[in-house]
């Protein structure tokens, strides 16, 4: 699977061949290393979320009542991705998969200012258990 993910993420177009060895192309800037030769000016914010104390209080209350399913769904609705992933992982594989797919759909949406994230969608789809065809269907949101 690791090789499949590398292949998906790097792709033929993003490789530089040096002495017969494929090397990923990277751009360097004051803000760090950017894949594919991207510059710091292309490193714009895609999404920002705030964690409210009241949201954490509500999650804590649901967990104290033992309602992990309601807790992960609440976290999912509030886009509290880390909380939703952690809680859903303790519910069952289907719950975790639901959160992973929603995360992929929301965080890696295509459109204005999001760039081409198809390879990342496919890689995350593989991580979430979708198999070799992850994200390849034109009608798929993953």
BELWO-V13566 format. One record per backbone hydrogen bond with DSSP energy under -0.5 kcal/mol. CO is the residue of the C=O (numbers start at 1). NH is the residue of the N-H. Records with the same first field share a line. If there is no record, write none. Layout:
BEGIN
CO=NH, NH
END
This chain:
BEGIN
1=5
2=6
3=7
4=8
5=9
6=10
7=11
10=14
11=14
12=15
14=25
16=18, 23
18=21
21=18
23=16
25=36
27=34
29=32
32=29
34=27, 37
35=38
39=42
40=43
42=44
50=52
52=56
53=57
54=58
55=59
56=60
57=61
58=62
59=63
60=64
61=65
62=67
63=66
66=68
67=71
68=72
69=73
70=74
71=75
72=76
73=77
74=78
75=80
76=79
79=81
80=84
81=85
82=86
83=87
84=88
85=89
86=90
87=90
88=91, 92, 96
92=96
93=97
94=98
95=99
96=100
97=101
98=102
99=103
100=104
101=105
102=106
103=107
104=108
106=109
111=114, 115
115=117
117=121
118=122
119=123
120=124
121=125
122=126
123=127
124=128
125=130
126=129
131=134
133=136
137=140
END
